[in-house]
């Protein structure tokens, strides 16, 4: 075996593998299938989306909440490795100006995976005809060397199921 083989094998072992858990329960949707070009064309990051079916939105990973929109429709968590994960609840929730969404945390809070972040009034959102497709993105995916989203079409449970694996 060559030195090059050992170097490549060492590089593979040194990659740190990470997982994101589902921030919301629902059906997984491939990012390319999201009916909004900002997400489907990966202009804000790479990942997947979940058609939200639960009232609780939880942290998909450990880290600090480094971004929390005033309208409560989206937040970002930055991991120890500096990877920023964006959870955007619904596609047009910004139009609600925070109505129907209760914040349970704030910017600057350190959270563990599974920590409740938001509480949603799903009935209110459905009455307002809000599209509940919720992108879960790695914003700075230039820091990531591998990205494996969960299979589209599967149902996932918030705080339980892994929906995305990545390596840094």
C-alpha positions, 0 to 999 in steps of 0.5 A: 500500500502506498503513502498516498493510500494511507494519507487518503485513509487518514483524511477520511477518518479525520472527517468529523461526522455530524447529524441533524435531527428533525426540527419538526415532524412531517414528511421530508421533501427534497430541496429541489422540490420546494416551490420557492427558488430561493430554497430550491436553487440553494441560494440560502444553503443546502439541505432538505425541507419538511412539510410541518405537521407538529406544533413544536419546532426543536433545535436540530443540533447543539449550538448557539442561536445566532440568528432569530428573526423578529417575525419568529419564522426562522432561526439559525444555530451555529455549531462548535465547528462554525457550521450554521444551520437555518430552520425556516418554518413555512415558506410564507410565514414572514407575512404573518409578522410573528402571529401564530408563532411563539418563541421559546428561546432567544438569540444568544441562547445555547441549546442542545439538540431537541430543545424546543425553540418555537411553538406553532399554531398550526390551525391558525396557519392553515386558516391563513393558507400558509405553506408549511414546507419548512427548509432545514439548511446548512447556510455555510456549506462551504465548511462541509465536505459531505452532505447526505439528506434524508430520503424524500417522502419519508415521515420523520419525528421532531427531536427523534429522527436524523434528517441530514448527515454531514462531515466537516 
